[in-house]
């Protein structure tokens, strides 16, 4: 390599610094080097283009120097313009760099192969048109819905573990899907293929630090149940207690991560390209499903959830529902040891069981979890509710699979209780007030129109002679969406859990009036809070919460008075989002200077005059060109400052 070649890289790097520094933006190294290389390669051509032949023929150093300077500045300005345009169109960080691209290549190849397999699955079951075009599902008749639901169930089963899990969740969402879809997807609630004992034993040995035969007095090599995420083996501890050992499927984390990535991309595509995708909100549904599924891949989270649910008042007040105890063997990310409960799923309850009492027990337990404890089972479908041995007249239920648990604060709990009471009285004004207390209210909300819509909603779905509709949750979200009211994720989780349990309860007892039971529970709960003892307790809690503020008030007043006396009291005013006052002032000054220098450049270029540097240029024109370069650089700097202050720029 020659000396000139060795010097090229430092010169290009220096040019990149010179080009990027005045713009006030933090460009990536790759873009700075690209801009420097552009300026370096085009400088000679620009100088040759603007230098008259007479100056070259004379060989005079003085005129040639100014043309060299002007050509270099033009090259720098052109590189600056292109750099700002590229940054505005494709911000730094929007595309992966060469190193990140090389590291991500294996993952991209795996994703591409998985995409091809899923595309083949969709095509094989006749669903490709609904995903890759704007075609709307044929939901006109029952036969068409059943055919489409059967194809969807078969495709999900064919696509693998994550999609089977998605189908199992969708099978509980009667608020979103027609009954034909629910029936077909319900067939996915079956056992998965068990993992061989050798693989399970390897996981147990790795997590426990020794073979499972040394930890348990006895452990079955045949699983009690095998699900899409893990499988369960019966065991006995060294002190004789019967337990179950829940083991995560080997390699499931990588499979689920890849499938969730593809699922989220597909759902975002459906959200933007199809009307039915937007109406169902498939992107938000996929995000919620992905978050819940990721939590299920860590059994330590489920152990914490079990402890939180067991500590709530619902377990004490509704003793017919049991939560299995965790332990005594250590819990890790991939294994969970807990008490063994014996029973059958509630939807297979034998003859003679009081199904109405069982449904009432389950509803009271969930409502108490939601309205009193603030910690509730977020996925109470029949597979997670085990009917225990307790006699036909006193059915008992055990909770399973607490990997997904919802949590809500006291404000939301109180708002939900007020909403149920307003529904009980069919009072749209009170219902709107309760809704606004638990949702994100937009500016300019037409509250009167919201009250009218809420009144119609109550009369149609919750009036006299009506029952809880399967589409109630979906209609409520649609009503909120029409008024641009955002439902917080916690409220959505509550409504989804109630909707899931509603399907379970009506499956147990078709005559069970979920709405009436919920109203009665809310009335009892609100009535309990109005007793003298409860009011005294609430007043005491409020006073205790205000006590630190009252105690700190004199110190705050004293600090404000001292700051005012010493001239240190300042008032901060909010400006445009993302653009600080100093940055805005800098941009304003730069704009003024750029406009002034640009005007001066135009006047000098038009006026001409002054000593001649060459036959083609006077000194005034040279100064005009130089000022024009300065004006352009300042203008690009203003664009850079405004772009940097724009919300979301560079993300």
Buried (B, 14 or more C-beta within 10 A) or exposed (E): EEEEEEEBEEBBBEBBEBBBEBBBBEBBEEBBBBBBBBBBEBBEEBBEEBBBEEBEEBEEEEBBEBBBBBBBBBBBBBBBBBBBEBBBEEBBEEEEEEEEEEEEEEEEEEBEEBEEBBEEBBBEBBBBEBBBEEEEBEBEEEEEBBBBBBBBBBBBBBBBBBBBBBBBBBBBBBBBBBEBBBBBBBBBBEEBEBBEBEBBBEBBBEBBEEEBEEBBEEBBEEBBBBBBBBBBBBBBBEEEBEBBBBBBBBEBBEBBBBBBBBBBEBBBBBBEEBEBBEEBBBBBBBBBBBEBBBBBBBBEBBBBBBBBBBEBEBBEEBEBBBBBBBBEBEBBEBBBBBBBBEBEBBBEBEEEBBBBBBBBBBBBBBBBBBBBBBBBBBBBBBBBBBBBEBEEEEBBBBBBBBBBBBBBEEEBBBBBBBBBBBBBEBBBEBBBBBBBBBBEBEEEBEEEEBBEBBBEBBEEBBEEEEBBBBBBBBBBBEBBEEBEBEBEBBBBBBBBBBBBBBBBBBBBBEEBBBBEBBBBBBBEBBEEEEEEEEEEEEEEEEEEEEEEEEEEEEEEEEEEEEEEEEEEEEEEEEEEEEBEEEBBEBBEEBBEBBBEBBEBBBEBBEEEEBEEBBEBBBBBBBBBBBBBBBBBBBBBBBBBBBBBBBEEBEE
